[in-house]
Amino acid sequence: MKVSILGAGGVAFGTAAFLARAGHDPMLWSPSGKGTEPFEAGAPLVAQGAIELEFLPRVAKDCAQAVHGAEVLLVCLPGFCHKTTMDAVAPHIRDGQTVIISSHISLGALYLSQLLAARGIRATIIAWGTTLITGTRNATCANVVTVRGKMDVATVPERDADRAVELCTRLFGDRFVQRDGLLAIALSNLNPQNHLAIALMNLTRMERGETWGQAENVTPAVGRLIEALDLERLAIAAALGVKVKTVREHFSLSFHVPAAGVSEMNQQMHRNGKGGFGPKTALSRYVLEDVPFGLVATARLGRLVDAPALLHEAGIALFCAAYGRDFSRENDLLPALGMHSLSLEQLKTLAREGAAVH
């Protein structure tokens, strides 16, 4: 299948390699154009680690070409790029096309649904709870740390869920678990709460640009904080009437380690050589993406269902103080969606049915 990957970071490169290895035809589109310049000049994309492959990907010269030349679009960008990317692609999406949001965040699928409905377009929007792979990139190289064994998935509208799982399985293999709709997926991305604990407890390492192992530094104290944050997320899910994996299930299924405490599983990942490295800069997605687009969204859902996530809110306040900026105002998806004016029932209906096509 022809799949256009919107993005040019480590996850985008690694996912392109996965698709190419599986016999599909990936195309990369970089919003700035810089990330794909080497491929236009003829340099191959080299994947190493959990995926070993060298190939020359197709490159889209602009957003219109990326959309028009694909059966499936895959958004593979940080949360702070989602709104501008959705604004760019929405005018080109056609009836029946499928959009996958890798690592769905801040109810972005509902915002895209509104954009398409305003044009009278009916498309399936697939939301993943996290990314297919973890890894980094360096110039033309994708360093793939792991390929997740299980992936949570939901669709807008919900009635397209069975077909969406079939499509994802055709592209990426039998690893997809259908969840209780988009609100379950909104609470299935565990990066924000995990990164809150990891970044907060290792912030000086990040500021100093140190090289440090991430999993090995999920010490018992960090593990306990992650599990306490998880209890808040699970309480919000229960209030919404949806089921989500626990953080222990997440680490076990995603990183192929026996179920245990969060710290114990991370130590095992480190021993397995799969622990990865923590950020070497304070200007990391762990904070700049996960605080405004992850923690803020979860905290607002908590207030909406009368299950306040006090640790999440405290984490937001601590990072705002440490960085000297108001992260709660940096989320551009929730205001564009009109989140503050939606009642709980309106939000549930929108998540279940998508925006009404005009």
C-alpha positions in Angstrom: 0.0 0.0 0.0 1.0 3.6 -0.5 1.4 5.3 2.8 2.4 9.0 3.2 4.2 9.6 6.5 3.8 13.2 7.7 7.0 13.8 9.6 10.8 13.3 9.4 11.9 12.4 12.9 13.2 9.2 14.4 9.7 7.6 14.6 8.8 8.6 11.1 12.1 7.2 9.7 11.7 4.0 11.7 8.1 3.5 10.7 9.0 4.1 7.0 11.6 1.4 7.3 9.1 -1.0 8.9 6.7 -0.4 6.0 9.3 -0.8 3.3 10.5 -4.1 4.9 6.9 -5.3 4.9 6.6 -4.7 1.1 4.7 -1.4 1.3 5.5 1.9 -0.4 6.2 4.7 2.1 6.5 8.3 1.2 8.0 10.9 3.6 6.9 14.5 3.9 8.8 17.0 6.1 6.8 20.1 6.9 10.0 22.2 6.8 11.5 20.2 3.9 14.9 19.9 5.7 14.5 16.4 7.1 14.1 14.8 3.7 16.6 16.8 1.7 19.3 14.0 1.7 16.8 11.5 0.3 16.0 13.9 -2.6 19.7 14.0 -3.3 19.8 10.2 -3.5 21.1 9.2 -0.1 19.5 6.0 1.3 17.6 5.8 4.6 19.5 3.4 6.9 17.6 1.7 9.7 19.5 -0.1 12.4 18.7 -1.8 15.7 15.4 -3.5 15.9 15.0 -3.0 12.2 17.9 -3.5 9.8 17.2 -2.1 6.3 18.7 0.3 3.7 16.4 1.8 1.1 15.6 5.0 -0.8 12.2 6.4 0.3 9.9 8.4 -1.9 9.7 12.1 -0.8 6.7 14.4 -1.2 7.6 17.9 -2.4 4.7 19.4 -0.6 1.6 18.6 1.5 -0.7 18.2 -1.5 1.5 15.6 -3.1 1.8 13.7 0.2 -2.0 13.5 0.5 -2.8 12.9 -3.2 -0.2 10.2 -3.6 -1.4 8.0 -0.7 -4.0 5.5 0.3 -3.2 6.1 3.9 -1.8 9.1 5.8 0.2 8.6 8.9 0.8 11.6 11.2 4.2 11.1 12.8 5.0 14.4 14.4 5.2 15.9 17.9 1.9 17.1 19.5 2.9 20.8 19.0 2.9 20.2 15.3 -0.5 18.4 15.0 -2.8 21.4 14.6 -0.7 23.1 11.9 -0.3 19.7 10.1 -4.0 19.0 10.3 -4.8 22.5 9.0 -2.4 21.8 6.1 -3.6 18.4 5.1 -7.4 18.8 5.7 -8.0 20.7 2.5 -6.5 17.9 0.4 -8.0 14.8 2.1 -10.6 13.1 -0.1 -13.7 11.0 0.8 -12.8 7.5 1.9 -9.2 8.3 2.7 -7.7 7.0 6.0 -5.6 9.1 8.4 -3.7 7.4 11.2 -2.5 9.6 14.1 0.6 7.9 15.6 0.7 8.6 19.3 -2.7 10.4 19.4 -2.7 13.3 21.8 -5.0 16.1 23.1 -8.1 14.8 21.2 -6.5 15.8 17.9 -8.6 13.3 16.0 -11.7 15.2 17.0 -10.3 18.5 15.7 -9.4 16.8 12.4 -12.9 15.4 12.3 -14.3 18.9 12.6 -12.1 20.2 9.8 -13.1 17.5 7.4 -16.8 17.7 8.3 -16.8 21.4 7.5 -15.7 20.4 3.9 -18.3 17.6 3.7 -15.6 14.9 3.7 -16.1 11.5 5.3 -12.8 9.9 6.2 -11.7 7.4 8.8 -9.5 8.7 11.5 -7.5 6.1 13.4 -5.9 7.0 16.7 -3.0 5.0 18.1 -2.3 5.1 21.9 1.4 5.3 21.2 4.0 5.0 18.4 4.8 1.7 16.7 8.5 2.1 17.3 10.8 3.9 19.7 14.0 5.3 18.5 15.9 8.3 17.3 17.4 9.6 14.0 20.7 11.0 13.0 20.9 12.6 9.5 19.7 9.7 7.3 19.8 6.9 9.9 17.0 5.6 12.1 18.1 4.0 15.3 15.2 1.8 16.2 15.2 0.7 19.9 12.1 -1.4 19.9 9.0 -2.3 17.9 6.0 -2.5 20.1 4.3 -5.9 20.4 0.8 -4.5 21.2 -0.8 -1.2 20.1 -4.1 0.3 21.4 -6.3 1.7 18.6 -9.7 3.4 18.2 -11.4 5.3 15.4 -13.5 8.3 14.7 -16.3 7.5 14.0 -16.4 4.3 16.1 -18.3 2.4 13.5 -15.2 2.2 11.4 -13.2 0.3 14.1 -13.3 -3.2 12.7 -12.2 -2.1 9.2 -9.5 0.1 10.8 -8.0 -2.8 12.7 -7.9 -4.9 9.5 -6.1 -2.1 7.7 -3.6 -1.5 10.5 -2.9 -5.3 10.7 -2.4 -5.4 6.9 0.2 -2.7 7.2 1.9 -3.4 10.5 1.0 -6.9 11.5 -1.1 -8.5 14.2 -0.5 -6.2 17.1 -3.6 -4.0 17.4 -6.0 -4.1 20.3 -9.3 -2.3 19.8 -10.1 0.0 22.8 -13.4 1.5 24.0 -13.4 4.4 21.6 -11.3 7.6 21.3 -11.7 8.6 25.0 -9.9 5.4 25.9 -7.2 6.2 23.5 -6.9 9.7 24.9 -6.0 8.0 28.2 -3.8 5.3 26.6 -0.8 7.4 25.7 1.3 6.9 28.8 4.3 9.0 27.7 3.1 12.2 29.4 2.8 10.7 32.9 5.9 8.5 32.5 8.0 11.4 31.1 6.7 13.7 33.9 8.3 11.5 36.5 11.5 10.8 34.5 12.1 14.4 33.4 11.3 15.9 36.8 13.6 13.5 38.6 16.4 13.9 36.1 16.0 17.6 35.1 19.5 18.6 36.0 21.0 15.8 33.9 18.9 17.2 31.0 20.0 20.8 31.6 23.7 19.8 31.8 23.5 17.8 28.5 24.6 14.6 30.3 24.5 11.1 28.7 22.4 9.0 30.9 20.5 5.7 30.7 16.7 6.2 30.9 15.5 2.9 32.1 18.3 2.4 34.6 17.3 5.7 36.2 13.7 4.7 36.7 14.7 4.0 40.3 12.2 2.8 42.9 11.3 6.4 43.7 10.7 7.3 40.1 8.7 4.0 39.6 6.5 4.8 42.6 5.7 8.3 41.2 4.8 6.8 37.8 2.5 4.3 39.4 0.9 7.0 41.5 0.3 9.1 38.4 -1.2 6.0 36.8 -3.8 5.6 39.5 -5.1 9.1 38.6 -5.3 8.2 34.9 -7.1 4.9 35.7 -9.6 6.8 37.9 -10.4 9.2 35.0 -10.9 6.2 32.7 -13.2 4.6 35.3 -15.3 7.8 35.6 -15.6 7.8 31.8 -16.6 4.2 31.7 -13.7 3.0 29.5 -11.0 0.4 30.0 -7.3 1.1 29.5 -4.1 -0.8 30.2 -2.3 -0.2 33.4 1.2 1.2 33.3 2.6 -2.1 34.3 0.8 -3.8 31.4 2.1 -1.1 29.1 5.7 -1.7 30.0 5.4 -5.5 29.9 3.6 -5.6 26.5 5.5 -2.7 24.8 9.0 -3.6 25.9 8.7 -7.4 26.2 9.7 -7.8 29.8 7.9 -9.9 32.5 5.2 -8.0 34.4 6.5 -6.5 37.7 6.8 -3.1 39.3 7.6 -0.2 37.0 11.1 0.2 38.4 11.8 -3.5 38.2 10.7 -3.7 34.6 12.8 -0.7 33.6 15.8 -2.3 35.3 15.2 -5.4 33.2 14.9 -3.4 30.1 18.3 -1.8 30.9 19.9 -5.3 31.5 18.4 -6.4 28.1 20.1 -3.4 26.4 16.8 -1.9 25.5 16.6 0.9 28.1 17.5 3.8 25.8 18.9 7.1 26.8 17.2 10.1 28.5 17.1 13.5 26.9 20.3 15.5 26.7 18.6 18.8 26.7 15.9 20.5 28.8 14.3 21.5 25.5 13.0 18.0 25.2 9.6 16.7 23.9 9.4 15.1 27.4 8.5 18.5 28.6 7.7 20.8 25.6 5.2 18.3 24.1 4.1 16.1 27.0 3.3 18.8 29.5 1.0 21.1 27.4 -0.4 18.4 25.1 -0.4 15.4 27.4 -0.6 16.3 31.0 -2.9 19.4 30.4 -5.3 17.3 28.4 -5.5 14.6 31.0 -5.9 17.1 33.8 -8.8 18.7 32.0 -10.5 15.4 31.4 -10.1 14.7 35.1 -11.9 18.0 36.0 -14.6 17.3 33.5 -15.5 14.0 35.1 -15.0 15.1 38.7 -11.8 13.0 39.1 -9.2 15.7 39.6 -5.6 14.5 38.7 -3.8 16.4 41.4 -0.4 14.9 40.8 -0.7 15.7 37.1 -1.7 19.3 37.9 1.1 19.6 40.4 3.6 18.4 37.7 2.3 21.0 35.3 2.7 23.7 37.9 6.2 22.5 38.8 7.4 22.5 35.1 5.8 26.0 34.6 7.8 27.3 37.5 11.0 25.6 36.5 10.8 26.7 32.8 9.3 30.2 33.5 6.4 29.7 31.0 2.8 28.8 31.2 2.5 25.4 29.5 -1.3 25.3 30.0 -1.6 28.1 27.4 0.6 26.4 24.8 -1.9 23.7 23.8 -3.5 24.9 20.6 -5.6 21.8 19.9 -8.0 22.0 22.9 -9.1 25.6 22.3 -9.5 25.0 18.6 -11.7 22.0 19.4 -13.8 24.1 21.7 -13.0 21.8 24.6 -14.0 24.4 27.3 -17.5 24.7 25.9 -18.2 21.0 25.5 -20.3 19.1 28.1 -19.3 15.6 29.0 -22.2 14.2 26.9 -21.2 16.4 23.9 -17.6 15.2 24.1 -18.7 11.5 24.3 -21.0 12.0 21.3 -18.3 13.7 19.2 -15.8 10.9 20.1 -18.3 8.3 19.2 -19.8 9.7 16.0 -17.3 12.3 14.8 -18.3 15.8 13.7 -21.5 16.1 11.7 -20.8 16.4 8.0 -22.2 19.7 6.7 
